[in-house]
């Protein structure tokens, strides 16, 4: 046996506490009362030989037979200076991966051994699959489900400073003279508090211009439901439809019933699935609404694939006018997610220099990302 290391005979308390700490790290349950008993045992047997020290600890500190191996390793490391044994590796657990199919068989053919093994059930989420699926390949049932999921979307523009003032809890800011006088009157003419005000924040207006031409037919109905969710959210949102002409849809989409709102919008748009004249539509918007104030300081979102039958130079000119008054211009193109896509269409190429953000719009996940871009 290895000779014991030299131990100061006047420190049995410290040795007992230190050895108990080693055993706790090894996984043994050693409480304070057990340590006191072990200290008394060390005082009785002495520290001259390792044998009595070993049995004094084993008889007082070990409570279960399965802890003997950990105690022996800790004793060898602490009292004899031997390296501790590495902890044994846990046995491998066999996991059976099973596909959770509630419409399949009831599992009557499973054996008892298979039932005893831990099983990892792999499930798929139809909602998650639907979030990343392209609108163009939706079935009628999936389109109805996507309309229900879009009801949870909230479109809020980025915050801007307002001219309205609000009470401030900070020590600096503009003094609120009216509140100061009112509080002084209540206090008998003494100015006890000096309230202050600061500028409030309000969300920017969001203007949505949705292309409803024939090339956008696979996406137009889903995007129109997105417009309804944005307008019905009671935010500062304006909605327009662009085809061969421009149609304002804010009033039709302001109702809470999505079916009635979409039916009203369909009746209000006479050129649904027709041609596209983006330049003329933007000119009408700039002349009647945009430059006059609706787009000033707003976030303008254009949802279109960029295919235009009109003059691309006119589209570039109107995009430049819109960019001068808008805070940001976001272009949403459902075709951007197509592998190998490049903005080579004449309308898209003419408008892209005046766009601040060029994003996808082919799925629910893309529209959720669009909401984050608008609120950024």
Number of C-alpha atoms within 10 A of each C-alpha: 6 10 10 16 11 10 12 9 11 8 9 19 15 11 18 20 16 14 17 23 15 17 23 16 11 17 11 20 15 16 11 10 11 17 21 15 17 24 20 16 20 21 15 12 14 15 17 12 11 19 12 16 20 16 14 21 22 17 12 17 23 18 13 9 7 10 17 15 12 19 22 16 19 25 22 18 16 19 19 16 14 13 11 15 13 7 9 6 6 6 6 6 8 9 10 13 11 11 12 12 12 7 6 7 8 9 8 6 7 9 9 8 7 10 11 8 12 12 14 12 11 10 10 10 7 9 14 11 9 19 18 13 17 20 23 16 11 18 10 9 9 16 18 12 14 21 22 13 16 20 17 11 15 19 24 21 23 19 14 14 12 14 11 11 15 14 16 17 11 10 11 11 14 14 16 17 13 10 16 17 17 12 18 16 12 11 12 9 11 12 14 12 12 14 21 20 20 19 15 15 15 15 16 24 24 29 25 24 26 23 32 28 24 17 18 26 15 18 25 23 17 22 25 25 22 23 28 28 25 28 27 22 19 13 16 17 24 22 23 22 28 28 25 24 20 23 21 18 25 22 14 19 27 21 19 14 11 18 13 13 21 20 12 16 22 16 11 15 19 14 20 21 18 16 20 25 24 31 25 20 24 25 21 16 24 20 13 12 13 21 17 12 13 19 26 20 16 24 23 27 22 23 26 27 22 27 21 22 14 18 15 20 14 19 25 22 17 23 23 15 18 23 18 14 20 21 18 21 23 21 25 24 20 24 20 17 15 11 7 6 9 11 16 11 13 17 25 21 16 20 23 17 11 20 17 13 16 16 20 20 26 25 23 25 17 20 20 16 15 22 17 15 14 20 17 10
